[in-house]
Amino acid sequence: MTTDLGQLPWALVAGAVFLFGCLVGSFLNVVIYRLPREESIVWPGSHCPHCNAALHWWENIPLVSYAWLRGRCRSCQEPISWRYPLVEGTTGLLWLALFAYEGLGIKFGAEALLVSALVAIFWIDLDTMLILDAITWPGIALGLVYAWLVAHAIGPHAAAAAGGYLFFRLIEWGSEKALGVPGMGRGDAKLAALMGAWLGPTGLVVGLMISFVLGSVIGLALRARAGESKPFPFGPSMVMGALTSLFGGQAIWGWYLRLVLG
């Protein structure tokens, strides 16, 4: 089996896509750690968060270095978080799935940016309960550019972005009126706008349906475990909904309509 790149075997190109995705995942680890701390993602270079020892290039090879170092810093022997290889591997697999789904091209490149941003949003929100403007605002802008130049549906995608944002702001307003506390954060509203800009109206609806189902399951599980309701980050559920919609939104929407309409 070959790709559009001349006679290169599909497996060779797929392997290169996976490896490059893992490299991007390695950079995302820097973003996830430093951006919430308002640190530069460029300088200084990669270093151990425990002893601040600078890492050599061979300690920064995605997946391989973690296994070779046995999950510990070479200098201080403190454990390296398992999340580093997880983020690298997940990003590589998402890039590989996009390549298998879309092939190489402008659409693949654009959507690779989207899934990379979603990976960063997932982990930052899980750590800090924050969805940062530094990711969502550029993500919304790039999504609208994508809708204009690639999807050729700027109107519906812009409407979905606005609708997603207003929907979450309405939830926030209603919760404040009824309960005295906001039901959703502003970051969730901006993430919904990002989803609408990239996925369009149908993709946004599917993504949010999945998000609320996942969020409900997680909320009930946490309540059963703790014995009371506690705030938890909703961004990871939205990211999972967005990724599911990106790869299977049209099929899910068709199935849903057949289920409802008969």
Secondary structure, DSSP 4 states (H G I P E B T S, - for coil): -B-SSTT-BHHHHHHHHHHHHHHHHHHHHHHHHHGGGT--SSSS--B-TTT-PBPPGGG-STTHHHHHTTTB-TTT-PBPPTHHHHHHHHHHHHHHHHHHHH-SSHHHHHHHHHHHHHHHHHHHHHHHS---HHHHHHHHHHHHHHHHHTSS-HHHHHHHHHHHHHHHHHHHHHHHHHHSS-SS-HHHHHHHHHHHHHHHHHHHHHHHHHHHHHHHHHHHHHHHHHSS------HHHHHHHHHHHHHHHHHHHHHHHHHHH-
